[in-house]
Amino acid sequence: MLIRNETADDVAAIGRVVTRALSMLAQSTGTEAGIVEALRAAGGLTLSLVAEEEGEVVGYLAASPARIGIRDGWSLIGPLAVLPARHRQGIGTALMEDALCRLRATSRGAALVGDPAYYGRFGFRAFPGLGVAGCPPEVVQALPFDGIAPRGELIHHPAFGLGQKA
């Protein structure tokens, strides 16, 4: 398996992977592939990684700039998507480990909204006072690279359409 930056030839495959993978989640809105497209169009993808195996895109991870409270310099990870038939084969782990390695060089930390049981294995955790309006606090998680506990609202890129104040 090869983890690499997306190319223009990957765009359609990324859309398919994101749509198929996230449609299985109860919280999916069906707009996730459109969010990736909007991030790409706005120049808001700080990372856009694909997992490729035998010429096929089998997984995808996006990261975009974020802020927590008044602190800029965070990276928001999401979506992370793996084709359903390829779950539990280490693809998501490989994407996340590669992304975290790259982000450590450029970001204050990484944040996301997701399953604590899954993302906890990478060091993500909920922090008191860290949140996103309308989300249960336990799913709003961060991994500070500078050792400073984040506090405040996790502000997503406008492409997410959350209507947050940037």
Secondary structure by P-SEA (a helix, b strand, c coil): cccccccccaaaaaaaaaaaaaccccccccaaaaaaaaaaaaccccbbbbbccccccccbbbbbbbbcccccbbbbbccccccccccccaaaaaaaaaaaaaaaacccccccccccccccccbbbbcccccccccccccbbbbbcccccccccccccccccccccc
